[in-house]
Amino acid sequence: MAAAAVPLRILRRLCRVLLFLFQFYILSGGESTDIPPYVMKCPSNGLCSRLPADCVECKTNFSCVYGKPVTFDCTVKPSVTCVDQDFKSQKNFIINMTCRFCWQLPETDYECSNSTSCMTVSCPRQRYIANCTVRDHIHCLGELEFKEIREQNTFL
C-alpha cells in the first residue's frame, strides 16, 4: 500500500507545479517577455516618420512612378512606441517619400565602406566594390544594403 502512495504523491506534486506554471502564464498575459532584437534600434517615443525601417512594416507600392512623391501606409512593429507631430501615440501612420530604390538615393542618405588599400596614381583608375547601408531614418524601395563601385583613392 505504501509503495502505491509514492507515485501518487509525485503525481500530485507534479500537477501542482503544472497548475502553478499555467496560472503564472495566464496572469502574465500569456505572452513571452522576450524583447525582439529590432527594439534596440527603435528610439522610444520619437516621431513615427523618423523610425528606422527595422521598426516598421509598410505596405510597399512598387508601381509608383520613379522620382515622384509617394505615400506608404505603415504600422509600428510590436514593442515599438512612437508619436505624431502633436506627441500623440500612434500605431499606424503614413510615410511620405520620393519613389526610388535605395541604390538610387543621394550619397548623403547612405554610408559606404572605404577601400582598405592605398594606391599611387595609376592609369586606368583603380576601382573597388564598396558595401553601402542606407541611414536609419531614410526610407526607400528594395534592400537597405547594396554594393556600389567606387574609385580608389590615389595619392601623388
N, C-alpha and C positions, 0 to 999 in steps of 0.2 A: 504494500500500500504506500509506503514511504517513497519507494522508487518511482511510482507513478506521479507523485506530488511534485517532484523536482522539475520534470519537463513542463508541467502545468504552471509552476511559478515562473519559470523562464519565459514561457509564452505570454503570461500576464504582464511581466516586466517589459517585454518587447512591445506589446500592444500599447502600454502606457507611453513608452518613448515615441512610438509612431504617432500616437494621438497628439502628444506634445508638439512634435515637429510639424504635423499637419496644421494645428491651431496657430503655431508661430507663423507658418507660411501664409495662412489666411489673414491673420492680423497685420502682417507686414504688407498687405495689398496684393499678395500673390505674385509680386514682381521681383526680378533679380535686382540686387543693389549694385551690380557691376556698372561702372561708368564706361560708356562706349569710348573708344580711343580718339574719335574725332572731336570730342568735347574739349580736349585740351587746346585745340586750335580755335575755339569759338569764344570770342570775348563776350562776357555776360552783360546783358542789358545795354548793348550797343545798338546802333541803328541796324535794322534788319538788312537794308540795302547794301550795307558795307561788310556783311559777314563773308568770310571765305567760302568758296564753293563747297568745301568739305562739310559745311554746317547746314546746307540747304538742299532741298530737292526741287528742281524746277521742271516745268513742262516745256521741253525744248521744241522750238519751231525751226526745223532745218530748211523749211521752204521760204524763209524770209529773204528779202532782196538785199544782196551784198551792199554794204555801205549805207543802208537806210536805217532809221531808228526802228527798234522793235521792243516789245514788252513781253516778259515771261512771267507767268503765274508761278509763284514759289511758296514753299512751306518749309518751316524750320524743322530740322530733324529732332527726334526725341531727346530730351535733356538739354536743349538749347533754348535760351531765353533772349529775346530782342525786343526793341521798341520802334515805334514810328517817330516822325519828327516832333510830335507832341508828347513824347515819352510815354505813350500808351503801349502796353504789352501787345504783341502780335504773334500769331502763328502763321497766318497767310499774308502775303504781300506781293507787290509787283516790282520787278527789276526792269529798269529802262536801260538799254544799251544800243550800240551800233551793231548791226548784223555783220559778223565776221568770225572766221576761225581764229583760234588762239595764235597760230603762227603768222597771222596777218596783222597782229596788234602792232602799235608803235613800240619802238625799242624801250621806251620809258616804262612800259607796262609789264616787262618781264626781265629776268636776270639770266645770264648765261655763264657757263664755266669758262675760265680763261685757259689759254694754251699753257702747258707746263714746260715748254721748251722755248728757248730764246734763239732767234736766228739773226744772222747778219743779212745785209741786203742781198737779195737773190732775184734772179730772173728765170723763169716767171715767178711771180709772187707765190709764197707758200700759203696753203690754206689748211684749216683743221675743222673737225666736226665738234661743235660745242653743244652741250646739253643745256637746254633752256627751260625755265619754270616761270609760269605766269605769277605775278604778285597776288597775294592773298585776296584782296578786295576787288580784283578785276574779274569780270565775267565775260566769257566768250564761248563760242561753239567748239566742240571737239575736245581733244586732250589738253590738259593743263601743262603737260611736259612734252617737249618736242626737241628735235635736233635742228641745228642751223649751221650752215657752212660760213666760216669767218676767215678773214685774212690774218695770217700770223703777224705778230708784232715784229718789226725789223728795226735794227739799230745800225747806224753807220760806224 
